[in-house]
Structure formats: structure tokens, C-alpha cells
């Protein structure tokens, strides 16, 4: 009969297998959709607005919902929410495959995003609960491998499935989702004893959700609708006022949704700030390069995905290594080094021209992937290792919110700097897969816009690297074990 310690030693790997499957499914879902989107657009006769909503509704919903879900997890536990999220994501994938219109697809994608939020808000906390601190970086690195694998496999799988029928990219999620739901339901346990008598901050959560949603919507659609459009301006102003009200409320409730005491620690402030800035710097890079490859170079979507795959491949290899190194040497130098290396790769993109050799583009993507691999696992390790068990849910949720919010800002600004050189017909044609080469695109203006966007990304990456280094002397986890190790 296994001892209690042996059972708990085995449990951490079962928990990691559950979260790794969730990370893989999430990455596959995002990347297969990008490849299939042109076919879906034509099949459902979707407008440009519907195309943008299909892409962005998932990211917007996750960004807004994850912090609140993280707080709920600290009250009721991780397992219930994680398993429910897997089940809801699976059901929504089935609905996505059955839709008959673009509007129905957007609605189904929102439901899918709710399930994805439940998964993302809890996966990092589940791993942190299960692993001792001196092994946490390695575990988080393995999760990053799954994300990288999904990013590499996704475009190729999406191309194969779409060649049969676009609905298969959603139906493919269903058997994986069922397996993931059942595996998590059987294997996961609540191993952290959470404080009793906790309450959910409904008022603060409602104010935050409304205000943050307005700001994200304005940032997402400001370029397309026009930044001076009344509803865009009103959304920014009203959203900002509601976030100020949220800060006021959170400072006066006993159990706030977002614990601002997290931001009293220098390490956490630097780690959150650097992941937010990294999201701004890197979020639009692959998005804009997809426009470049398909709209300027005339590359088909599947080949474009393959050309961008080296980024994910390198990150997949480096992330577990950096996680192990962060367990031994701390996160400070690794995180700042990763951001600095990414900045070098992004600087290379500022030299991009119409006739730039593909090999050079791949080299820059490899450098960016190398930097990202050295940044993510150590930075996440630092965040999760710095909070007490009963605050891991909101700590993980805040990390995801910061990353996604940065990416939304990045895509909004990147599009504002580049797509002004494209006619609306060319933009819709590019997303629908009917755009051929540079037709309808002012090529030189587009390249200038790309350079402007990448210079901005480069500067933000350098600032993020400096902030990551300023978090203070690196922290090295000793052989301390988590409460689940007993």
C-alpha cells in the first residue's frame, strides 16, 4: 500500500497532466480557428464586423472574466470550476460546429470563452497547489510546452481539418474535451484548505466587469469605427470612470474581488507590469506578420502558419529549461534576459521589407521565441511563489488578465498603425482569404506602418526588461514543499 507521501508525490503529476491537456486544447483551438477563418467567413457570408468579433470575443471575455473567477476559486476551490470549465468548453465547441450564421458563431464563441476562462483561471493555481516551490518552475515549463505544441500543430491541423470541412476544427475539440473533463473529474483534488466565511464581492466585480469591458471594446474597435466616434469616446470615458469607482470600492470592502495588497510587493508589481508590457510588445507581432505574409507576399494561410511556427517551436523547447533554472537561480535575471532577447528579435522586424528573405524572418521569430521561452515560466513562477495558498486563484487570474489586456492593446495599436494603408475591401478580403498579394493595399505605406508598430513593440520590450530587472534581488526557492506535500 502506498504511503501518504507517495500518494501526494504521484498526485502532482496527475494534476499537471490535467492542466497540460487544458493548455494544449486551448492552444489548438486558437490556432486552428485562425487557419479556418477565411473558409468560415465565406461559408457563413460573414461581414467584417462578424469576423473581428469571432476573433476578439474570446480574448475580451477571458480578459474580463478571469480575475473574478480566480477570486471565486479562492472561495470554493479549484476543482469544481476547472472541471466545469472543461465541460462547458466542450459543449460550446460542439455548438460552434453546428452554427448556421456568423452571429450564432460569435455567441457560441462567447460560451466557449466562459469555459476557457474557468480553465485558465484555475490551471496555474492547481499546479502551484500540487508542486513544492522548488519544482514549480519545471511544472509551469511543461505547461508552456503544451501551449507551444498547440501553436505549432494548430495551423497544420487546422489546414487538414478545414480541407475536409471547417466544422471539424470545432468537432475535433469535443472528444479531447470529454477526455479532459473526465480525467480532471477523477484525478483532481482540493489539497489546499481555504479559509471559511469568505464572501464574493458582487458590487466590485460588477463595476469592474462593466468598466473594463467598455475600455476593451473601445480599444478593439476604435481603429475600425474611428477613434473620434462618439460611442468609442464615451466607452473610454465611462469605462475609465467605472474603473476609478472600482478602485474606490475595493479599498472599502473586507473581502475585495481584486486584492490590491498584491501590488504592495515590489516583486509582484514588477512581475505583473512586465507581463502586461510584454503583452503589449508581442501581442500583435504574429497578427501583423500574418497580414504581411498573406497580404504583401501572397502566401496562403497554411504556409503562413508554418513560417511563423519557429517562434512556438523554440519557446516550447526553452520554456521548461527556463522553468528549471528559475527553481535554482530565481526569476529576476531570466525574466529580464528573456524580454531583452525578445527585444532584439523585434528590432530585427523593424528592418522588414517586401523582399526580405524568408530565412531572415524565421531567424527573427526564433530569437523572439527564445526570449519568450526565457520569460514566461520564470515570471509566472515568481508570481505564484510569492503569494499564500488562499490567494493563488486571484494571483493567477490577475496574471492572465494583465497578459490578455496587453495583447488587446497591442492588436488595437498595431492595427491602427498598419491597416490605414488598406481599403476596407482589402482588409475583409484578407481575412476572408480572397485577397491576392498586395491588391488594394498601399504597399509602401503598409511597410511604414509595420515599422512604426514594431519600433513601438521594441521600445516597450526594453522598458519591460528594465522593470523585470528592478524587481529586486532574485529569489531562490529552497526545498520548501507546498501544503499538499505533507
C-alpha positions as CSV (number, residue, x, y, z in Angstrom):
1,X,0.0,0.0,0.0
2,X,1.3,3.4,-1.0
3,X,2.2,5.8,1.8
4,X,0.5,9.1,2.2
5,X,3.6,11.0,0.9
6,X,3.9,8.7,-2.1
7,X,0.3,9.3,-3.0
8,X,0.8,13.0,-2.8
9,X,4.0,12.7,-4.8
10,X,2.1,11.0,-7.6
11,X,-0.8,13.4,-7.4
12,X,1.2,16.4,-8.5
13,X,1.9,14.7,-11.8
14,X,-1.8,13.8,-12.3
15,X,-2.7,17.4,-11.6
16,X,-0.1,18.6,-14.1
17,X,-1.4,16.2,-16.7
18,X,-4.9,17.7,-16.3
19,X,-3.7,21.3,-16.7
20,X,-1.3,20.4,-19.6
21,X,-4.2,18.8,-21.5
22,X,-6.2,22.0,-20.9
23,X,-3.3,24.2,-22.2
24,X,-2.9,22.0,-25.3
25,X,-6.6,22.2,-26.1
26,X,-6.7,25.9,-25.7
27,X,-3.7,26.5,-27.9
28,X,-5.1,24.1,-30.6
29,X,-8.4,25.9,-30.5
30,X,-7.0,29.3,-31.1
31,X,-4.6,28.3,-33.9
32,X,-6.9,26.0,-35.9
33,X,-9.5,28.8,-35.9
34,X,-7.1,31.3,-37.4
35,X,-6.4,29.0,-40.3
36,X,-10.1,28.1,-40.9
37,X,-11.4,31.6,-40.5
38,X,-11.3,32.6,-44.3
39,X,-13.3,29.4,-45.2
40,X,-15.8,30.1,-42.3
41,X,-16.2,33.7,-43.4
42,X,-17.2,32.6,-47.0
43,X,-19.3,29.7,-45.8
44,X,-21.4,31.9,-43.4
45,X,-21.3,35.0,-45.6
46,X,-19.9,36.9,-42.6
47,X,-19.3,40.6,-42.5
48,X,-16.0,42.3,-41.5
49,X,-17.6,43.1,-38.1
50,X,-18.5,39.5,-37.5
51,X,-15.0,38.3,-38.5
52,X,-13.4,40.7,-35.9
53,X,-16.0,39.7,-33.3
54,X,-15.3,36.0,-33.9
55,X,-11.6,36.6,-33.3
56,X,-11.8,39.0,-30.4
57,X,-14.8,37.9,-28.3
58,X,-12.8,35.1,-26.8
59,X,-9.9,37.3,-25.8
60,X,-12.2,40.0,-24.5
61,X,-14.3,37.6,-22.4
62,X,-11.3,35.8,-20.9
63,X,-9.6,39.1,-20.0
64,X,-12.7,40.4,-18.2
65,X,-13.8,37.1,-16.5
66,X,-10.6,35.5,-15.3
67,X,-9.9,37.8,-12.3
68,X,-13.4,37.3,-10.9
69,X,-13.2,33.5,-11.5
70,X,-9.8,33.5,-9.8
71,X,-11.4,35.1,-6.7
72,X,-14.3,32.5,-6.8
73,X,-11.7,29.7,-6.9
74,X,-10.1,31.1,-3.7
75,X,-13.5,30.8,-2.1
76,X,-15.0,27.5,-3.4
77,X,-11.9,25.6,-4.6
78,X,-10.2,24.9,-8.0
79,X,-11.5,21.5,-9.0
80,X,-15.2,22.3,-9.4
81,X,-14.5,25.3,-11.5
82,X,-11.8,23.6,-13.6
83,X,-14.0,20.6,-14.4
84,X,-17.0,22.8,-15.1
85,X,-14.9,24.9,-17.5
86,X,-13.7,21.8,-19.4
87,X,-17.3,20.6,-19.8
88,X,-18.6,24.0,-20.9
89,X,-15.7,24.5,-23.3
90,X,-16.5,21.1,-24.8
91,X,-20.2,21.8,-25.2
92,X,-19.5,25.2,-26.7
93,X,-17.1,23.6,-29.2
94,X,-20.0,21.4,-30.3
95,X,-22.3,24.4,-30.6
96,X,-19.6,26.2,-32.7
97,X,-19.6,23.3,-35.1
98,X,-23.4,23.4,-35.5
99,X,-23.9,27.1,-36.1
100,X,-25.7,28.4,-39.2
101,X,-24.7,32.1,-39.1
102,X,-21.9,34.4,-38.1
103,X,-23.9,35.8,-35.2
104,X,-24.5,32.3,-33.8
105,X,-20.8,31.6,-34.1
106,X,-19.9,34.7,-32.1
107,X,-22.5,33.7,-29.4
108,X,-21.1,30.1,-29.3
109,X,-17.5,31.5,-29.1
110,X,-18.5,33.6,-26.1
111,X,-19.8,30.5,-24.3
112,X,-16.5,28.8,-25.2
113,X,-14.7,31.7,-23.7
114,X,-16.5,31.3,-20.4
115,X,-15.4,27.7,-20.3
116,X,-11.9,28.7,-21.3
117,X,-11.8,31.3,-18.5
118,X,-12.7,28.7,-15.9
119,X,-9.8,26.6,-17.2
120,X,-7.3,29.4,-17.4
121,X,-8.1,30.9,-14.1
122,X,-7.5,27.7,-12.2
123,X,-4.8,25.8,-14.1
124,X,-1.8,27.7,-12.8
125,X,-3.2,27.7,-9.2
126,X,-3.8,23.9,-9.4
127,X,-0.2,23.3,-10.4
128,X,1.1,25.7,-7.7
129,X,-1.0,23.9,-5.1
130,X,0.3,20.5,-6.1
131,X,4.0,21.2,-6.6
132,X,6.6,22.2,-4.0
133,X,8.1,25.6,-4.7
134,X,11.5,24.2,-5.7
135,X,9.8,22.3,-8.6
136,X,7.2,24.8,-9.6
137,X,9.2,26.4,-12.5
138,X,9.7,22.9,-14.1
139,X,5.9,22.2,-13.9
140,X,5.0,25.6,-15.4
141,X,7.5,25.0,-18.1
142,X,5.8,21.7,-19.0
143,X,2.5,23.5,-19.4
144,X,4.3,26.0,-21.7
145,X,5.5,23.1,-23.8
146,X,1.8,22.1,-24.4
147,X,1.0,25.7,-25.4
148,X,3.9,25.7,-27.8
149,X,3.0,22.3,-29.2
150,X,-0.6,23.5,-29.8
151,X,0.8,26.7,-31.5
152,X,2.9,24.6,-33.9
153,X,0.4,21.8,-34.6
154,X,-2.6,24.1,-34.7
155,X,-2.1,25.7,-38.1
156,X,-1.2,22.4,-39.8
157,X,-4.1,20.5,-38.1
158,X,-6.4,23.4,-39.0
159,X,-5.4,23.2,-42.6
160,X,-6.0,19.4,-42.7
161,X,-9.4,19.6,-40.9
162,X,-10.5,22.6,-43.0
163,X,-9.8,20.7,-46.2
164,X,-12.4,18.2,-45.0
165,X,-14.9,20.7,-43.6
166,X,-14.5,23.8,-41.5
167,X,-16.8,22.4,-38.8
168,X,-14.3,19.7,-38.0
169,X,-12.0,22.3,-36.3
170,X,-14.6,22.6,-33.6
171,X,-15.8,19.0,-33.6
172,X,-12.2,17.9,-33.1
173,X,-12.3,19.6,-29.7
174,X,-15.2,17.5,-28.5
175,X,-13.5,14.1,-27.8
176,X,-10.5,15.8,-26.4
177,X,-12.8,17.9,-24.2
178,X,-14.7,14.9,-22.9
179,X,-11.4,13.1,-22.1
180,X,-10.1,16.2,-20.3
181,X,-13.3,16.7,-18.3
182,X,-13.5,13.1,-17.1
183,X,-9.7,12.9,-16.4
184,X,-9.9,16.1,-14.3
185,X,-13.0,15.0,-12.5
186,X,-11.3,11.7,-11.5
187,X,-7.8,12.9,-10.7
188,X,-8.0,16.4,-9.3
189,X,-8.4,17.0,-5.6
190,X,-8.8,20.0,-3.3
191,X,-5.5,19.8,-1.4
192,X,-5.4,23.4,0.0
193,X,-7.6,24.2,3.0
194,X,-9.2,27.5,2.2
195,X,-10.4,29.9,4.9
196,X,-14.0,29.7,5.8
197,X,-16.6,32.5,5.9
198,X,-15.4,34.2,2.7
199,X,-17.8,36.3,0.6
200,X,-17.8,37.2,-3.1
201,X,-17.6,40.9,-3.9
202,X,-20.6,41.3,-6.2
203,X,-20.6,45.1,-6.4
204,X,-16.9,45.4,-7.1
205,X,-17.0,42.6,-9.7
206,X,-19.9,44.1,-11.5
207,X,-18.3,47.6,-11.6
208,X,-15.0,46.2,-12.8
209,X,-16.6,43.9,-15.5
210,X,-18.7,46.8,-16.9
211,X,-15.9,49.3,-16.9
212,X,-13.2,47.0,-18.2
213,X,-15.4,45.7,-20.9
214,X,-16.2,49.2,-22.2
215,X,-12.5,50.0,-22.4
216,X,-11.5,46.8,-24.1
217,X,-14.4,47.2,-26.7
218,X,-13.2,50.8,-27.4
219,X,-9.6,49.7,-27.9
220,X,-10.6,46.7,-30.1
221,X,-12.9,48.6,-32.4
222,X,-11.6,52.2,-32.2
223,X,-9.5,51.9,-35.3
224,X,-12.3,50.3,-37.4
225,X,-15.1,52.7,-36.2
226,X,-12.8,55.7,-35.8
227,X,-11.3,57.0,-32.5
228,X,-13.4,60.1,-32.6
229,X,-16.7,58.2,-33.0
230,X,-19.0,59.2,-30.1
231,X,-19.5,55.7,-28.8
232,X,-15.8,55.0,-28.8
233,X,-15.0,58.2,-26.9
234,X,-17.9,57.6,-24.5
235,X,-16.8,54.0,-23.8
236,X,-13.3,55.1,-22.9
237,X,-14.5,57.9,-20.6
238,X,-17.3,55.9,-18.9
239,X,-15.1,52.8,-18.7
240,X,-12.3,54.8,-17.0
241,X,-14.8,56.3,-14.5
242,X,-16.1,52.9,-13.6
243,X,-12.6,51.6,-13.0
244,X,-11.9,54.5,-10.7
245,X,-15.1,53.7,-8.9
246,X,-13.9,50.0,-8.7
247,X,-10.6,51.1,-7.0
248,X,-12.7,53.2,-4.5
249,X,-15.0,50.2,-3.7
250,X,-12.2,47.7,-3.4
251,X,-10.4,49.9,-0.8
252,X,-13.5,49.8,1.4
253,X,-14.7,46.2,1.4
254,X,-13.4,43.5,3.7
255,X,-13.1,40.8,1.0
256,X,-12.4,42.5,-2.3
257,X,-12.5,40.8,-5.7
258,X,-9.0,42.1,-6.5
259,X,-6.7,42.2,-3.6
260,X,-4.7,45.4,-4.0
261,X,-2.3,44.2,-1.3
262,X,-0.8,42.1,-4.1
263,X,0.6,45.3,-5.5
264,X,2.4,46.2,-2.3
265,X,5.1,43.7,-3.0
266,X,7.8,45.0,-5.3
267,X,8.4,41.6,-6.9
268,X,4.7,41.2,-7.8
269,X,4.3,44.8,-9.1
270,X,7.3,44.3,-11.4
271,X,6.2,40.8,-12.5
272,X,2.7,42.0,-13.3
273,X,3.9,45.1,-15.0
274,X,6.4,43.2,-17.1
275,X,3.9,40.6,-18.3
276,X,1.4,43.4,-19.2
277,X,4.1,45.3,-21.2
278,X,5.3,42.1,-22.8
279,X,1.7,41.5,-24.0
280,X,1.7,45.0,-25.5
281,X,5.0,44.4,-27.1
282,X,4.4,40.9,-28.5
283,X,0.7,40.5,-28.8
284,X,0.4,41.9,-32.3
285,X,3.6,40.6,-33.8
286,X,2.3,37.3,-35.3
287,X,-1.0,39.0,-36.1
288,X,0.7,41.7,-38.2
289,X,3.2,39.2,-39.7
290,X,0.2,37.2,-40.9
291,X,-1.1,40.3,-42.7
292,X,2.3,40.8,-44.2
293,X,2.8,37.3,-45.4
294,X,-0.7,36.9,-46.8
295,X,-1.4,40.5,-47.9
296,X,2.0,41.5,-49.3
297,X,3.9,38.3,-50.0
298,X,0.7,36.4,-51.3
299,X,1.4,33.4,-49.0
300,X,-1.6,31.0,-48.3
301,X,-2.8,30.8,-44.7
302,X,-1.4,27.3,-44.0
303,X,2.1,28.2,-45.3
304,X,2.0,31.5,-43.3
305,X,1.3,29.5,-40.2
306,X,4.2,27.2,-40.9
307,X,6.6,30.1,-41.4
308,X,5.6,31.5,-38.1
309,X,5.9,28.2,-36.3
310,X,9.6,28.5,-35.4
311,X,8.5,31.1,-32.7
312,X,6.4,28.5,-30.9
313,X,8.9,25.6,-31.5
314,X,11.7,27.5,-29.8
315,X,9.5,28.7,-27.0
316,X,8.4,25.1,-26.5
317,X,12.0,23.9,-26.1
318,X,13.2,26.7,-23.9
319,X,10.3,27.2,-21.5
320,X,10.8,24.0,-19.5
321,X,14.6,24.7,-19.3
322,X,14.0,28.3,-18.0
323,X,11.4,26.9,-15.5
324,X,14.0,24.5,-14.1
325,X,16.6,27.3,-14.0
326,X,14.2,29.6,-12.2
327,X,13.7,27.0,-9.5
328,X,17.5,27.0,-8.9
329,X,18.5,30.6,-9.5
330,X,15.3,32.7,-9.2
331,X,13.4,34.6,-11.8
332,X,14.9,38.1,-11.9
333,X,17.8,37.6,-14.4
334,X,15.9,35.0,-16.5
335,X,12.8,37.2,-16.9
336,X,14.7,40.4,-17.8
337,X,17.1,38.4,-20.1
338,X,14.1,36.9,-21.9
339,X,12.5,40.3,-22.5
340,X,15.8,41.7,-23.7
341,X,16.3,38.9,-26.2
342,X,12.7,39.3,-27.5
343,X,13.5,43.0,-28.0
344,X,16.5,42.0,-30.2
345,X,14.2,39.9,-32.4
346,X,11.5,42.6,-32.6
347,X,14.3,45.1,-33.6
348,X,15.0,42.8,-36.5
349,X,11.4,43.1,-37.6
350,X,11.8,46.9,-37.8
351,X,14.1,46.2,-40.8
352,X,11.4,44.1,-42.6
353,X,10.9,44.9,-46.3
354,X,8.8,43.4,-49.1
355,X,11.7,41.4,-50.4
356,X,13.2,40.3,-47.0
357,X,14.3,36.7,-47.3
358,X,12.1,34.2,-45.5
359,X,15.2,32.7,-43.7
360,X,15.8,36.1,-42.1
361,X,12.2,36.4,-41.0
362,X,12.5,32.9,-39.5
363,X,15.7,33.9,-37.6
364,X,13.9,36.9,-36.0
365,X,11.0,34.7,-35.0
366,X,13.4,32.2,-33.4
367,X,15.0,35.0,-31.4
368,X,11.6,36.3,-30.2
369,X,10.6,32.7,-29.3
370,X,13.9,32.2,-27.4
371,X,13.2,35.3,-25.4
372,X,9.6,34.4,-24.7
373,X,10.7,31.0,-23.6
374,X,13.1,32.5,-21.0
375,X,10.5,35.0,-19.8
376,X,7.1,33.3,-19.3
377,X,7.9,30.3,-17.0
378,X,10.2,32.2,-14.6
379,X,7.9,35.2,-14.4
380,X,4.9,33.0,-13.6
381,X,7.0,31.1,-11.1
382,X,7.8,34.4,-9.4
383,X,4.2,35.4,-9.2
384,X,2.8,32.1,-7.9
385,X,5.6,31.5,-5.5
386,X,5.1,34.9,-3.9
387,X,1.5,34.5,-2.7
388,X,-0.1,32.4,0.0
389,X,-2.2,29.4,-1.0
390,X,-5.6,31.1,-0.3
391,X,-4.7,33.9,-2.8
392,X,-3.3,31.8,-5.7
393,X,-6.6,31.9,-7.6
394,X,-6.7,35.7,-7.8
395,X,-3.0,35.9,-8.3
396,X,-3.2,33.6,-11.4
397,X,-6.3,35.4,-12.6
398,X,-4.6,38.8,-12.4
399,X,-1.6,37.4,-14.3
400,X,-3.9,36.2,-17.2
401,X,-5.8,39.5,-17.2
402,X,-2.6,41.5,-17.4
403,X,-1.3,39.4,-20.3
404,X,-4.5,39.4,-22.3
405,X,-5.2,43.1,-21.7
406,X,-1.7,43.8,-23.0
407,X,-2.4,41.7,-26.1
408,X,-5.7,43.5,-26.8
409,X,-4.0,46.9,-26.5
410,X,-1.2,45.6,-28.8
411,X,-3.6,44.4,-31.5
412,X,-5.6,47.6,-31.4
413,X,-2.5,49.8,-31.7
414,X,-0.8,47.5,-34.2
415,X,-3.9,47.6,-36.5
416,X,-4.2,51.4,-36.1
417,X,-0.6,51.8,-37.3
418,X,-0.8,49.5,-40.3
419,X,-4.3,48.9,-41.7
420,X,-4.9,52.5,-42.6
421,X,-3.0,51.7,-45.8
422,X,-5.6,49.1,-46.8
423,X,-9.0,49.7,-48.3
424,X,-11.9,48.1,-46.3
425,X,-12.4,45.7,-49.1
426,X,-8.8,44.6,-49.0
427,X,-9.0,44.1,-45.2
428,X,-12.1,42.0,-45.4
429,X,-10.7,40.1,-48.4
430,X,-7.5,39.4,-46.4
431,X,-9.5,38.0,-43.5
432,X,-11.8,36.1,-45.9
433,X,-9.0,34.6,-47.9
434,X,-9.9,36.3,-51.2
435,X,-7.2,38.9,-51.0
436,X,-4.4,38.2,-53.5
437,X,-1.0,39.7,-52.9
438,X,-0.9,43.5,-52.4
439,X,-4.1,44.3,-54.4
440,X,-6.0,47.1,-52.6
441,X,-3.1,47.7,-50.2
442,X,-0.8,50.7,-50.4
443,X,2.4,48.6,-50.0
444,X,4.9,51.2,-49.0
445,X,2.5,52.8,-46.5
446,X,1.8,49.4,-45.1
447,X,5.5,48.7,-44.6
448,X,6.0,52.1,-43.0
449,X,3.1,51.3,-40.6
450,X,4.6,47.9,-39.8
451,X,7.9,49.6,-39.0
452,X,6.1,52.0,-36.7
453,X,4.3,49.2,-34.9
454,X,7.5,47.1,-34.5
455,X,9.5,50.1,-33.2
456,X,6.8,50.7,-30.6
457,X,7.0,47.0,-29.7
458,X,10.8,47.2,-29.4
459,X,10.7,50.2,-27.0
460,X,8.0,48.5,-24.8
461,X,10.1,45.3,-24.7
462,X,13.2,47.3,-23.5
463,X,11.1,49.0,-20.8
464,X,9.6,45.7,-19.7
465,X,13.1,44.2,-19.4
466,X,14.2,47.0,-17.2
467,X,11.2,46.7,-15.0
468,X,11.7,42.9,-14.7
469,X,15.2,43.5,-13.5
470,X,14.1,46.1,-11.0
471,X,12.0,43.6,-9.1
472,X,14.9,43.2,-6.7
473,X,17.5,40.5,-5.9
474,X,16.5,37.2,-7.3
475,X,14.6,34.7,-5.1
476,X,15.7,31.1,-4.9
477,X,13.2,28.5,-3.7
478,X,14.5,26.2,-1.2
479,X,13.2,22.7,-0.6
480,X,10.1,24.0,0.9
481,X,7.1,22.0,0.0
482,X,3.6,23.0,-0.7
483,X,0.8,22.3,1.7
484,X,-0.1,19.3,-0.5
485,X,3.2,17.6,0.1
486,X,2.7,16.8,3.7
